[in-house]
Amino acid sequence: MVVVELLLISWVRWKYVETPFQSATVQVVLGGVLVLLAGIFIGSA
């Protein structure tokens, strides 16, 4: 489900913000990884 959501966000960025699809996908995936790492870091504190 998360993959579908990330692809949908990438598609919206490509369609409406006019970001190249590959670039939007990389940005969204990196943002998701940062959020995951922050959650792990905060959860272990």
PQR file with spaces between the fields and no chain letter, atoms N, CA, C, O and H, PARSE charges and radii, in Angstrom:
ATOM       1  N    MET     1       0.821   -1.196    0.000 -0.4000 1.5000
ATOM       2  CA   MET     1       0.000    0.000    0.000 -0.0000 2.0000
ATOM       3  C    MET     1       0.866    1.261    0.000  0.5500 1.7000
ATOM       4  O    MET     1       0.543    2.253   -0.654 -0.5500 1.4000
ATOM       5  N    VAL     2       1.957    1.202    0.737 -0.4000 1.5000
ATOM       6  CA   VAL     2       2.845    2.371    0.809 -0.0000 2.0000
ATOM       7  C    VAL     2       3.445    2.674   -0.555  0.5500 1.7000
ATOM       8  O    VAL     2       3.581    3.839   -0.927 -0.5500 1.4000
ATOM       9  H    VAL     2       2.219    0.396    1.268  0.4000 1.0000
ATOM      10  N    VAL     3       3.804    1.641   -1.302 -0.4000 1.5000
ATOM      11  CA   VAL     3       4.389    1.837   -2.634 -0.0000 2.0000
ATOM      12  C    VAL     3       3.391    2.528   -3.550  0.5500 1.7000
ATOM      13  O    VAL     3       3.759    3.426   -4.308 -0.5500 1.4000
ATOM      14  H    VAL     3       3.694    0.694   -1.000  0.4000 1.0000
ATOM      15  N    VAL     4       2.126    2.113   -3.485 -0.4000 1.5000
ATOM      16  CA   VAL     4       1.081    2.732   -4.309 -0.0000 2.0000
ATOM      17  C    VAL     4       0.930    4.203   -3.930  0.5500 1.7000
ATOM      18  O    VAL     4       0.797    5.067   -4.797 -0.5500 1.4000
ATOM      19  H    VAL     4       1.828    1.383   -2.870  0.4000 1.0000
ATOM      20  N    GLU     5       0.952    4.476   -2.632 -0.4000 1.5000
ATOM      21  CA   GLU     5       0.824    5.859   -2.169 -0.0000 2.0000
ATOM      22  C    GLU     5       1.995    6.714   -2.648  0.5500 1.7000
ATOM      23  O    GLU     5       1.798    7.843   -3.096 -0.5500 1.4000
ATOM      24  H    GLU     5       1.060    3.774   -1.928  0.4000 1.0000
ATOM      25  N    LEU     6       3.201    6.185   -2.557 -0.4000 1.5000
ATOM      26  CA   LEU     6       4.369    6.938   -3.008 -0.0000 2.0000
ATOM      27  C    LEU     6       4.323    7.183   -4.517  0.5500 1.7000
ATOM      28  O    LEU     6       4.683    8.263   -4.985 -0.5500 1.4000
ATOM      29  H    LEU     6       3.362    5.268   -2.193  0.4000 1.0000
ATOM      30  N    LEU     7       3.881    6.181   -5.274 -0.4000 1.5000
ATOM      31  CA   LEU     7       3.751    6.373   -6.724 -0.0000 2.0000
ATOM      32  C    LEU     7       2.679    7.407   -7.052  0.5500 1.7000
ATOM      33  O    LEU     7       2.831    8.187   -7.991 -0.5500 1.4000
ATOM      34  H    LEU     7       3.589    5.303   -4.895  0.4000 1.0000
ATOM      35  N    LEU     8       1.604    7.411   -6.283 -0.4000 1.5000
ATOM      36  CA   LEU     8       0.550    8.403   -6.499 -0.0000 2.0000
ATOM      37  C    LEU     8       1.070    9.813   -6.222  0.5500 1.7000
ATOM      38  O    LEU     8       0.782   10.739   -6.980 -0.5500 1.4000
ATOM      39  H    LEU     8       1.480    6.777   -5.520  0.4000 1.0000
ATOM      40  N    ILE     9       1.826    9.979   -5.154 -0.4000 1.5000
ATOM      41  CA   ILE     9       2.412   11.292   -4.847 -0.0000 2.0000
ATOM      42  C    ILE     9       3.358   11.706   -5.966  0.5500 1.7000
ATOM      43  O    ILE     9       3.359   12.864   -6.381 -0.5500 1.4000
ATOM      44  H    ILE     9       2.060    9.227   -4.538  0.4000 1.0000
ATOM      45  N    SER    10       4.161   10.771   -6.454 -0.4000 1.5000
ATOM      46  CA   SER    10       5.076   11.073   -7.565 -0.0000 2.0000
ATOM      47  C    SER    10       4.314   11.489   -8.809  0.5500 1.7000
ATOM      48  O    SER    10       4.712   12.420   -9.509 -0.5500 1.4000
ATOM      49  H    SER    10       4.161    9.829   -6.116  0.4000 1.0000
ATOM      50  N    TRP    11       3.213   10.796   -9.083 -0.4000 1.5000
ATOM      51  CA   TRP    11       2.407   11.132  -10.253 -0.0000 2.0000
ATOM      52  C    TRP    11       1.819   12.538  -10.129  0.5500 1.7000
ATOM      53  O    TRP    11       1.805   13.293  -11.102 -0.5500 1.4000
ATOM      54  H    TRP    11       2.890   10.040   -8.515  0.4000 1.0000
ATOM      55  N    VAL    12       1.337   12.887   -8.944 -0.4000 1.5000
ATOM      56  CA   VAL    12       0.769   14.226   -8.721 -0.0000 2.0000
ATOM      57  C    VAL    12       1.848   15.283   -8.928  0.5500 1.7000
ATOM      58  O    VAL    12       1.595   16.312   -9.555 -0.5500 1.4000
ATOM      59  H    VAL    12       1.348   12.274   -8.154  0.4000 1.0000
ATOM      60  N    ARG    13       3.055   15.037   -8.406 -0.4000 1.5000
ATOM      61  CA   ARG    13       4.154   15.996   -8.599 -0.0000 2.0000
ATOM      62  C    ARG    13       4.497   16.123  -10.077  0.5500 1.7000
ATOM      63  O    ARG    13       4.776   17.222  -10.557 -0.5500 1.4000
ATOM      64  H    ARG    13       3.261   14.201   -7.897  0.4000 1.0000
ATOM      65  N    TRP    14       4.480   15.003  -10.803 -0.4000 1.5000
ATOM      66  CA   TRP    14       4.794   15.030  -12.232 -0.0000 2.0000
ATOM      67  C    TRP    14       3.712   15.769  -13.009  0.5500 1.7000
ATOM      68  O    TRP    14       4.009   16.577  -13.888 -0.5500 1.4000
ATOM      69  H    TRP    14       4.254   14.110  -10.413  0.4000 1.0000
ATOM      70  N    LYS    15       2.459   15.486  -12.678 -0.4000 1.5000
ATOM      71  CA   LYS    15       1.334   16.034  -13.433 -0.0000 2.0000
ATOM      72  C    LYS    15       1.113   17.522  -13.166  0.5500 1.7000
ATOM      73  O    LYS    15       0.918   18.292  -14.106 -0.5500 1.4000
ATOM      74  H    LYS    15       2.217   14.829  -11.964  0.4000 1.0000
ATOM      75  N    TYR    16       1.141   17.933  -11.909 -0.4000 1.5000
ATOM      76  CA   TYR    16       0.737   19.287  -11.552 -0.0000 2.0000
ATOM      77  C    TYR    16       1.895   20.218  -11.207  0.5500 1.7000
ATOM      78  O    TYR    16       1.762   21.433  -11.353 -0.5500 1.4000
ATOM      79  H    TYR    16       1.300   17.308  -11.145  0.4000 1.0000
ATOM      80  N    VAL    17       3.017   19.686  -10.758 -0.4000 1.5000
ATOM      81  CA   VAL    17       4.163   20.524  -10.410 -0.0000 2.0000
ATOM      82  C    VAL    17       5.182   20.529  -11.553  0.5500 1.7000
ATOM      83  O    VAL    17       6.154   21.284  -11.534 -0.5500 1.4000
ATOM      84  H    VAL    17       3.125   18.699  -10.639  0.4000 1.0000
ATOM      85  N    GLU    18       4.935   19.669  -12.548 -0.4000 1.5000
ATOM      86  CA   GLU    18       5.772   19.558  -13.743 -0.0000 2.0000
ATOM      87  C    GLU    18       7.209   19.150  -13.402  0.5500 1.7000
ATOM      88  O    GLU    18       8.160   19.610  -14.033 -0.5500 1.4000
ATOM      89  H    GLU    18       4.145   19.056  -12.563  0.4000 1.0000
ATOM      90  N    THR    19       7.349   18.290  -12.404 -0.4000 1.5000
ATOM      91  CA   THR    19       8.638   17.696  -12.070 -0.0000 2.0000
ATOM      92  C    THR    19       8.768   16.416  -12.898  0.5500 1.7000
ATOM      93  O    THR    19       7.798   15.669  -13.026 -0.5500 1.4000
ATOM      94  H    THR    19       6.576   17.916  -11.892  0.4000 1.0000
ATOM      95  N    PRO    20       9.942   16.152  -13.458 -0.5600 1.5000
ATOM      96  CA   PRO    20      10.103   14.880  -14.182  0.2800 2.0000
ATOM      97  C    PRO    20       9.749   13.701  -13.274  0.5500 1.7000
ATOM      98  O    PRO    20      10.080   13.703  -12.089 -0.5500 1.4000
ATOM      99  N    PHE    21       9.071   12.688  -13.840 -0.4000 1.5000
ATOM     100  CA   PHE    21       8.549   11.590  -13.027 -0.0000 2.0000
ATOM     101  C    PHE    21       9.643   10.881  -12.242  0.5500 1.7000
ATOM     102  O    PHE    21       9.456   10.578  -11.064 -0.5500 1.4000
ATOM     103  H    PHE    21       8.802   12.686  -14.803  0.4000 1.0000
ATOM     104  N    GLN    22      10.778   10.612  -12.872 -0.4000 1.5000
ATOM     105  CA   GLN    22      11.868    9.920  -12.168 -0.0000 2.0000
ATOM     106  C    GLN    22      12.395   10.769  -11.016  0.5500 1.7000
ATOM     107  O    GLN    22      12.656   10.251   -9.930 -0.5500 1.4000
ATOM     108  H    GLN    22      10.930   10.858  -13.829  0.4000 1.0000
ATOM     109  N    SER    23      12.550   12.055  -11.245 -0.4000 1.5000
ATOM     110  CA   SER    23      13.023   12.951  -10.200 -0.0000 2.0000
ATOM     111  C    SER    23      12.024   13.027   -9.050  0.5500 1.7000
ATOM     112  O    SER    23      12.414   13.008   -7.882 -0.5500 1.4000
ATOM     113  H    SER    23      12.338   12.475  -12.127  0.4000 1.0000
ATOM     114  N    ALA    24      10.747   13.111   -9.378 -0.4000 1.5000
ATOM     115  CA   ALA    24       9.707   13.161   -8.351 -0.0000 2.0000
ATOM     116  C    ALA    24       9.710   11.873   -7.538  0.5500 1.7000
ATOM     117  O    ALA    24       9.553   11.912   -6.318 -0.5500 1.4000
ATOM     118  H    ALA    24      10.430   13.126  -10.327  0.4000 1.0000
ATOM     119  N    THR    25       9.886   10.732   -8.200 -0.4000 1.5000
ATOM     120  CA   THR    25       9.906    9.444   -7.502 -0.0000 2.0000
ATOM     121  C    THR    25      11.083    9.375   -6.539  0.5500 1.7000
ATOM     122  O    THR    25      10.926    8.940   -5.398 -0.5500 1.4000
ATOM     123  H    THR    25      10.013   10.701   -9.191  0.4000 1.0000
ATOM     124  N    VAL    26      12.251    9.796   -6.985 -0.4000 1.5000
ATOM     125  CA   VAL    26      13.433    9.780   -6.116 -0.0000 2.0000
ATOM     126  C    VAL    26      13.210   10.693   -4.913  0.5500 1.7000
ATOM     127  O    VAL    26      13.529   10.313   -3.786 -0.5500 1.4000
ATOM     128  H    VAL    26      12.379   10.149   -7.912  0.4000 1.0000
ATOM     129  N    GLN    27      12.671   11.885   -5.135 -0.4000 1.5000
ATOM     130  CA   GLN    27      12.432   12.815   -4.039 -0.0000 2.0000
ATOM     131  C    GLN    27      11.443   12.252   -3.036  0.5500 1.7000
ATOM     132  O    GLN    27      11.654   12.363   -1.828 -0.5500 1.4000
ATOM     133  H    GLN    27      12.412   12.193   -6.050  0.4000 1.0000
ATOM     134  N    VAL    28      10.374   11.654   -3.516 -0.4000 1.5000
ATOM     135  CA   VAL    28       9.343   11.099   -2.633 -0.0000 2.0000
ATOM     136  C    VAL    28       9.894    9.909   -1.847  0.5500 1.7000
ATOM     137  O    VAL    28       9.627    9.780   -0.653 -0.5500 1.4000
ATOM     138  H    VAL    28      10.202   11.564   -4.497  0.4000 1.0000
ATOM     139  N    VAL    29      10.656    9.045   -2.506 -0.4000 1.5000
ATOM     140  CA   VAL    29      11.213    7.874   -1.818 -0.0000 2.0000
ATOM     141  C    VAL    29      12.228    8.314   -0.762  0.5500 1.7000
ATOM     142  O    VAL    29      12.224    7.788    0.351 -0.5500 1.4000
ATOM     143  H    VAL    29      10.873    9.150   -3.477  0.4000 1.0000
ATOM     144  N    LEU    30      13.092    9.266   -1.094 -0.4000 1.5000
ATOM     145  CA   LEU    30      14.056    9.757   -0.111 -0.0000 2.0000
ATOM     146  C    LEU    30      13.348   10.420    1.071  0.5500 1.7000
ATOM     147  O    LEU    30      13.760   10.245    2.218 -0.5500 1.4000
ATOM     148  H    LEU    30      13.095    9.694   -1.998  0.4000 1.0000
ATOM     149  N    GLY    31      12.297   11.170    0.800 -0.4000 1.5000
ATOM     150  CA   GLY    31      11.516   11.765    1.885 -0.0000 2.0000
ATOM     151  C    GLY    31      10.893   10.702    2.768  0.5500 1.7000
ATOM     152  O    GLY    31      10.883   10.839    3.992 -0.5500 1.4000
ATOM     153  H    GLY    31      11.963   11.312   -0.132  0.4000 1.0000
ATOM     154  N    GLY    32      10.374    9.647    2.164 -0.4000 1.5000
ATOM     155  CA   GLY    32       9.786    8.542    2.923 -0.0000 2.0000
ATOM     156  C    GLY    32      10.818    7.842    3.789  0.5500 1.7000
ATOM     157  O    GLY    32      10.527    7.472    4.927 -0.5500 1.4000
ATOM     158  H    GLY    32      10.382    9.536    1.171  0.4000 1.0000
ATOM     159  N    VAL    33      12.015    7.658    3.264 -0.4000 1.5000
ATOM     160  CA   VAL    33      13.092    7.022    4.033 -0.0000 2.0000
ATOM     161  C    VAL    33      13.480    7.900    5.217  0.5500 1.7000
ATOM     162  O    VAL    33      13.707    7.391    6.315 -0.5500 1.4000
ATOM     163  H    VAL    33      12.251    7.959    2.340  0.4000 1.0000
ATOM     164  N    LEU    34      13.560    9.218    5.007 -0.4000 1.5000
ATOM     165  CA   LEU    34      13.890   10.129    6.110 -0.0000 2.0000
ATOM     166  C    LEU    34      12.830   10.084    7.200  0.5500 1.7000
ATOM     167  O    LEU    34      13.163   10.090    8.385 -0.5500 1.4000
ATOM     168  H    LEU    34      13.376    9.632    4.115  0.4000 1.0000
ATOM     169  N    VAL    35      11.568   10.040    6.820 -0.4000 1.5000
ATOM     170  CA   VAL    35      10.489    9.943    7.804 -0.0000 2.0000
ATOM     171  C    VAL    35      10.583    8.618    8.562  0.5500 1.7000
ATOM     172  O    VAL    35      10.407    8.589    9.780 -0.5500 1.4000
ATOM     173  H    VAL    35      11.297   10.035    5.857  0.4000 1.0000
ATOM     174  N    LEU    36      10.857    7.528    7.852 -0.4000 1.5000
ATOM     175  CA   LEU    36      11.013    6.226    8.497 -0.0000 2.0000
ATOM     176  C    LEU    36      12.162    6.250    9.506  0.5500 1.7000
ATOM     177  O    LEU    36      12.010    5.789   10.638 -0.5500 1.4000
ATOM     178  H    LEU    36      11.000    7.551    6.863  0.4000 1.0000
ATOM     179  N    LEU    37      13.305    6.784    9.095 -0.4000 1.5000
ATOM     180  CA   LEU    37      14.457    6.850    9.998 -0.0000 2.0000
ATOM     181  C    LEU    37      14.181    7.732   11.209  0.5500 1.7000
ATOM     182  O    LEU    37      14.591    7.401   12.321 -0.5500 1.4000
ATOM     183  H    LEU    37      13.429    7.158    8.176  0.4000 1.0000
ATOM     184  N    ALA    38      13.492    8.849   11.006 -0.4000 1.5000
ATOM     185  CA   ALA    38      13.135    9.712   12.133 -0.0000 2.0000
ATOM     186  C    ALA    38      12.201    8.979   13.097  0.5500 1.7000
ATOM     187  O    ALA    38      12.343    9.104   14.314 -0.5500 1.4000
ATOM     188  H    ALA    38      13.159    9.118   10.103  0.4000 1.0000
ATOM     189  N    GLY    39      11.260    8.226   12.565 -0.4000 1.5000
ATOM     190  CA   GLY    39      10.357    7.452   13.413 -0.0000 2.0000
ATOM     191  C    GLY    39      11.092    6.393   14.221  0.5500 1.7000
ATOM     192  O    GLY    39      10.802    6.195   15.401 -0.5500 1.4000
ATOM     193  H    GLY    39      11.145    8.124   11.577  0.4000 1.0000
ATOM     194  N    ILE    40      12.036    5.718   13.591 -0.4000 1.5000
ATOM     195  CA   ILE    40      12.830    4.712   14.293 -0.0000 2.0000
ATOM     196  C    ILE    40      13.674    5.384   15.371  0.5500 1.7000
ATOM     197  O    ILE    40      13.758    4.885   16.493 -0.5500 1.4000
ATOM     198  H    ILE    40      12.271    5.879   12.632  0.4000 1.0000
ATOM     199  N    PHE    41      14.292    6.499   15.040 -0.4000 1.5000
ATOM     200  CA   PHE    41      15.142    7.209   15.987 -0.0000 2.0000
ATOM     201  C    PHE    41      14.337    7.710   17.180  0.5500 1.7000
ATOM     202  O    PHE    41      14.759    7.548   18.324 -0.5500 1.4000
ATOM     203  H    PHE    41      14.223    6.904   14.128  0.4000 1.0000
ATOM     204  N    ILE    42      13.194    8.310   16.925 -0.4000 1.5000
ATOM     205  CA   ILE    42      12.354    8.827   18.003 -0.0000 2.0000
ATOM     206  C    ILE    42      11.764    7.676   18.827  0.5500 1.7000
ATOM     207  O    ILE    42      11.652    7.773   20.049 -0.5500 1.4000
ATOM     208  H    ILE    42      12.851    8.442   15.995  0.4000 1.0000
ATOM     209  N    GLY    43      11.393    6.604   18.157 -0.4000 1.5000
ATOM     210  CA   GLY    43      10.830    5.463   18.855 -0.0000 2.0000
ATOM     211  C    GLY    43      11.797    4.755   19.781  0.5500 1.7000
ATOM     212  O    GLY    43      11.387    4.163   20.780 -0.5500 1.4000
ATOM     213  H    GLY    43      11.484    6.525   17.164  0.4000 1.0000
ATOM     214  N    SER    44      13.079    4.812   19.454 -0.4000 1.5000
ATOM     215  CA   SER    44      14.075    4.145   20.283 -0.0000 2.0000
ATOM     216  C    SER    44      14.601    5.034   21.404  0.5500 1.7000
ATOM     217  O    SER    44      15.371    4.573   22.246 -0.5500 1.4000
ATOM     218  H    SER    44      13.412    5.292   18.643  0.4000 1.0000
ATOM     219  N    ALA    45      14.199    6.289   21.426 -0.4000 1.5000
ATOM     220  CA   ALA    45      14.686    7.226   22.463 -0.0000 2.0000
ATOM     221  C    ALA    45      14.014    7.009   23.790  0.5500 1.7000
ATOM     222  O    ALA    45      14.313    7.712   24.755 -0.5500 1.4000
ATOM     223  H    ALA    45      13.573    6.664   20.742  0.4000 1.0000
